């Protein structure tokens, strides 16, 4: 069985959320600008992801979750998160 890569799984889930919102709209409890507060952690998480990918590429190891890494990265962003 082929495993789904996390970014592909994220895109599938986002697509399903938008489809569900279109098919079964619910009452919105938060109005603009409060409904946009979730963009802050989304942008921060994306920036951390990009920083992590750049650091792993500079270390010449794989970014694929099911691949065999050649080394353990423990500096920069990976001082605070697991590798």
C-alpha positions, 0 to 999 in steps of 0.5 A, spaced: 500 500 500 502 506 498 503 511 503 500 519 502 505 524 503 503 529 509 502 535 504 498 531 499 493 529 505 493 536 507 490 538 500 485 532 500 483 535 507 482 542 505 478 540 499 473 536 503 472 542 508 471 546 502 466 541 499 463 540 505 462 548 507 459 548 500 454 542 500 452 543 508 453 551 510 452 552 517 451 559 521 457 563 522 458 565 529 464 570 528 464 575 523 470 579 519 475 580 522 474 575 527 474 569 523 480 571 520 484 570 526 486 563 524 490 565 519 496 567 524 497 560 526 497 558 519 502 563 516 506 561 522 506 554 521 507 555 514 513 559 515 516 554 520 515 548 515 519 552 509 524 553 514 525 546 516 525 544 509 530 549 507 535 547 513 534 539 511 536 541 504 542 544 506 544 538 510 543 534 504 538 529 507 531 527 505 525 531 506 521 525 504 517 522 511 518 515 509 525 515 506 532 513 509 535 520 512 543 520 512 543 525 518 540 528 524 539 535 523 539 538 530 540 546 529 536 552 527 529 550 527 530 543 529 533 546 536 525 547 538 522 541 534 523 534 533 526 532 526 
